[in-house]
Amino acid sequence: MKTLLAIFSLSINLVFCQVKITPTHSNQQWIQYYNTIQINKKYAVLSDIGYRCNNSITNAKVALIRTGLYYSFSPTTRIGVGYTNFDYFTDKNETKDENRIYAEYSYKNKFKAIKYDNRFRIEDRFFTSKTSNYSQVRLRYLLSLSHEIWKSKENDRKVSIFQTNEFFYTFDNKTNTKSLDQIRCILGTSFQANKNLSFQFSYNLQFNKKTTLLKTYEFTNVFWVTIRQTLDFSDKKE
């Protein structure tokens, strides 16, 4: 546990050392439901829906839905392709729509008591608004570490803490620029009710690049509630 807290603190300090942070910030609340349909040992459909609000639960900022087909080479390695739709809001009015196609590769394993997960994702993003249409290509890298701090001796219930860092690098066709435009430093706890259902509560310190200034970022405090559910239709006897 102390190791994950130290990594979270180090991640934030590294961000502050590398970029200029402006005083401007906001508070957001995110709720997200993730669903995995395990078709067989190799194939699965992963989907999620989410709602993000700014300062108040009634002040909608983003609504999203995502789904993808994934193939596992082994219990530790898989690839996936999928589609995402984002709707962006300002003052409760939709201002922009985004359609996103993505592909990803992930590798997870365990080192002693620490589980780790690496994910590489590339996204082709297409934006539509009342004033303009444009596209972006974005690269994402995620590293997540988790440590189990309690486990029931009678069932599958357990509690873990996790620390996640994710970096977003964007190639913008509209402005003909490329930049590290978003960084997430996340610390949270996960409660597994059973092997197919878990709940996560996390704090995300998110840095977003200001489009007009080089290496200048605003930060956002995000309280993130996540529900994860698995529907397993695979034949365990295969």
C-alpha positions as CSV (number, residue, x, y, z in Angstrom):
1,M,0.0,0.0,0.0
2,K,2.8,2.4,0.9
3,T,4.4,1.6,-2.5
4,L,1.4,2.6,-4.4
5,L,1.0,5.8,-2.5
6,A,4.6,6.7,-3.1
7,I,4.2,6.0,-6.8
8,F,1.1,8.2,-6.9
9,S,2.9,11.1,-5.2
10,L,6.0,10.7,-7.4
11,S,3.8,10.7,-10.5
12,I,2.2,14.0,-9.5
13,N,5.6,15.6,-8.6
14,L,7.0,14.5,-12.0
15,V,4.1,16.1,-13.8
16,F,4.5,19.4,-11.9
17,C,8.2,19.4,-12.6
18,Q,7.7,18.9,-16.4
19,V,4.8,21.2,-17.2
20,K,3.5,24.6,-16.1
21,I,0.2,24.4,-14.2
22,T,-2.2,27.3,-14.3
23,P,-4.4,28.2,-11.3
24,T,-7.5,27.3,-13.2
25,H,-9.2,24.1,-12.2
26,S,-12.5,22.4,-12.0
27,N,-14.2,19.6,-10.1
28,Q,-15.9,16.8,-11.9
29,Q,-17.9,13.7,-11.0
30,W,-17.8,10.6,-13.3
31,I,-19.8,7.4,-13.1
32,Q,-19.1,4.6,-15.4
33,Y,-20.5,1.0,-16.0
34,Y,-18.2,-1.5,-17.6
35,N,-19.5,-4.8,-19.0
36,T,-17.6,-7.8,-20.2
37,I,-19.3,-10.6,-22.2
38,Q,-17.0,-13.5,-22.2
39,I,-18.0,-15.5,-25.3
40,N,-15.3,-18.2,-25.0
41,K,-11.8,-18.5,-23.7
42,K,-10.4,-16.4,-26.6
43,Y,-13.1,-13.9,-27.5
44,A,-14.9,-11.2,-25.4
45,V,-17.1,-8.1,-26.0
46,L,-16.2,-5.2,-23.7
47,S,-18.6,-2.3,-23.4
48,D,-19.1,0.7,-21.2
49,I,-21.3,3.7,-20.7
50,G,-20.5,6.8,-18.8
51,Y,-21.7,10.1,-17.6
52,R,-19.5,13.0,-16.6
53,C,-20.6,16.2,-14.9
54,N,-18.9,19.4,-13.9
55,N,-19.2,20.7,-10.3
56,S,-22.9,19.5,-10.0
57,I,-24.5,16.2,-10.9
58,T,-27.1,18.0,-13.0
59,N,-24.5,19.9,-15.0
60,A,-23.7,17.4,-17.7
61,K,-20.3,17.6,-19.5
62,V,-19.9,14.3,-21.3
63,A,-22.0,11.2,-22.1
64,L,-20.3,8.3,-23.7
65,I,-20.9,4.7,-25.0
66,R,-18.2,2.3,-26.1
67,T,-18.0,-1.3,-27.3
68,G,-15.2,-3.5,-28.7
69,L,-14.3,-7.0,-29.7
70,Y,-11.3,-8.5,-28.0
71,Y,-9.1,-11.5,-28.6
72,S,-6.9,-13.1,-25.9
73,F,-3.6,-14.8,-27.0
74,S,-3.1,-15.9,-23.4
75,P,-4.4,-15.0,-19.9
76,T,-2.0,-12.1,-19.9
77,T,-2.1,-10.7,-23.4
78,R,-5.0,-9.5,-25.6
79,I,-5.8,-7.2,-28.5
80,G,-9.1,-5.4,-29.3
81,V,-10.8,-3.1,-31.8
82,G,-13.9,-1.0,-31.1
83,Y,-16.1,2.1,-31.5
84,T,-16.9,5.0,-29.1
85,N,-19.4,7.8,-29.2
86,F,-19.0,11.0,-27.1
87,D,-21.5,13.8,-26.7
88,Y,-20.2,17.0,-25.2
89,F,-22.4,19.5,-23.4
90,T,-22.1,23.2,-22.3
91,D,-24.9,24.6,-20.1
92,K,-26.9,21.5,-20.7
93,N,-26.8,22.0,-24.4
94,E,-25.0,19.5,-26.7
95,T,-22.2,21.4,-28.4
96,K,-20.1,18.7,-30.1
97,D,-20.3,15.1,-31.1
98,E,-17.3,12.7,-31.4
99,N,-17.1,9.3,-33.2
100,R,-14.0,7.3,-32.3
101,I,-12.5,4.1,-33.7
102,Y,-9.8,2.5,-31.6
103,A,-7.4,-0.4,-31.5
104,E,-5.4,-1.6,-28.4
105,Y,-2.9,-4.0,-27.1
106,S,-2.7,-4.9,-23.4
107,Y,-0.4,-7.0,-21.2
108,K,-1.0,-7.8,-17.6
109,N,0.9,-9.9,-15.1
110,K,2.0,-10.0,-11.5
111,F,5.3,-9.2,-9.7
112,K,5.3,-10.6,-6.2
113,A,2.2,-9.0,-4.5
114,I,1.7,-6.3,-7.1
115,K,-0.5,-6.8,-10.2
116,Y,0.3,-4.6,-13.2
117,D,-1.5,-3.8,-16.4
118,N,0.0,-2.1,-19.5
119,R,-2.3,-0.8,-22.3
120,F,-1.4,0.8,-25.6
121,R,-4.3,2.3,-27.5
122,I,-4.6,4.3,-30.8
123,E,-7.7,6.3,-31.5
124,D,-9.0,7.9,-34.7
125,R,-11.3,10.7,-33.6
126,F,-13.9,12.5,-35.7
127,F,-15.6,15.7,-34.3
128,T,-18.7,17.4,-35.5
129,S,-20.1,20.7,-34.2
130,K,-22.2,23.5,-35.5
131,T,-19.1,25.5,-36.5
132,S,-16.6,22.9,-37.8
133,N,-15.7,19.3,-38.5
134,Y,-12.2,18.0,-37.8
135,S,-10.3,14.9,-36.9
136,Q,-7.4,13.8,-34.6
137,V,-5.3,10.8,-34.1
138,R,-4.4,10.1,-30.4
139,L,-2.0,7.7,-28.8
140,R,-2.7,6.5,-25.2
141,Y,-0.5,4.6,-22.8
142,L,-1.8,3.3,-19.4
143,L,0.1,1.7,-16.6
144,S,-1.9,0.4,-13.6
145,L,-0.7,-1.2,-10.4
146,S,-2.9,-2.9,-7.8
147,H,-2.4,-4.6,-4.5
148,E,-4.8,-6.8,-2.6
149,I,-5.2,-5.6,1.0
150,W,-8.0,-7.9,2.2
151,K,-9.6,-11.2,1.0
152,S,-12.4,-13.2,2.5
153,K,-11.7,-16.8,3.4
154,E,-15.2,-17.9,2.7
155,N,-16.0,-16.4,-0.7
156,D,-14.6,-14.3,-3.6
157,R,-14.9,-10.9,-1.8
158,K,-11.7,-8.8,-1.6
159,V,-10.5,-5.3,-1.4
160,S,-7.6,-3.8,-3.4
161,I,-6.0,-0.4,-3.9
162,F,-4.7,0.7,-7.3
163,Q,-2.7,3.5,-8.8
164,T,-3.0,4.3,-12.5
165,N,-1.1,6.7,-14.8
166,E,-2.3,7.4,-18.3
167,F,-0.7,9.7,-21.0
168,F,-2.5,11.0,-24.1
169,Y,-0.5,12.2,-27.1
170,T,-2.5,13.9,-29.9
171,F,-1.9,14.6,-33.6
172,D,-4.4,17.4,-34.4
173,N,-5.3,17.7,-38.1
174,K,-7.2,20.9,-37.5
175,T,-4.3,22.9,-36.1
176,N,-1.6,20.7,-37.6
177,T,0.0,20.3,-34.2
178,K,1.1,17.4,-31.9
179,S,1.3,17.4,-28.2
180,L,1.0,15.6,-24.9
181,D,-2.5,17.0,-24.2
182,Q,-3.7,15.1,-21.2
183,I,-2.3,13.2,-18.2
184,R,-4.2,11.2,-15.6
185,C,-2.9,10.3,-12.1
186,I,-5.4,8.0,-10.4
187,L,-5.5,6.6,-6.9
188,G,-8.4,4.4,-5.8
189,T,-9.8,1.3,-4.1
190,S,-11.7,-1.6,-5.5
191,F,-14.3,-3.9,-3.8
192,Q,-15.0,-7.2,-5.4
193,A,-18.4,-8.5,-4.4
194,N,-17.9,-11.7,-6.3
195,K,-15.8,-12.9,-9.3
196,N,-18.2,-11.2,-11.7
197,L,-19.0,-7.9,-10.0
198,S,-16.8,-5.2,-8.5
199,F,-17.1,-1.5,-7.5
200,Q,-14.3,1.1,-7.7
201,F,-14.0,4.5,-6.0
202,S,-11.1,6.6,-7.2
203,Y,-9.6,10.1,-7.3
204,N,-8.3,11.3,-10.7
205,L,-6.0,14.3,-10.8
206,Q,-6.2,15.1,-14.5
207,F,-4.1,17.6,-16.4
208,N,-5.5,19.1,-19.6
209,K,-3.3,21.1,-22.0
210,K,-4.4,24.7,-22.8
211,T,-4.5,24.9,-26.6
212,T,-2.9,28.3,-26.8
213,L,0.1,27.8,-24.6
214,L,3.0,25.4,-24.9
215,K,3.4,23.0,-21.8
216,T,0.7,24.9,-19.9
217,Y,-2.0,22.8,-18.3
218,E,-5.1,23.2,-16.3
219,F,-6.0,20.6,-13.7
220,T,-9.2,18.9,-12.8
221,N,-10.2,17.1,-9.6
222,V,-12.3,14.0,-10.6
223,F,-14.2,11.7,-8.3
224,W,-14.8,8.6,-10.3
225,V,-17.3,5.8,-9.4
226,T,-17.0,2.6,-11.5
227,I,-19.1,-0.6,-11.7
228,R,-17.6,-3.6,-13.4
229,Q,-19.6,-6.7,-14.4
230,T,-18.7,-9.9,-16.3
231,L,-21.2,-12.2,-18.0
232,D,-19.3,-15.4,-18.7
233,F,-20.7,-17.7,-21.3
234,S,-17.4,-19.6,-22.0
235,D,-17.4,-23.3,-21.6
236,K,-15.0,-24.0,-18.7
237,K,-14.7,-27.6,-19.8
238,E,-13.0,-26.7,-23.1
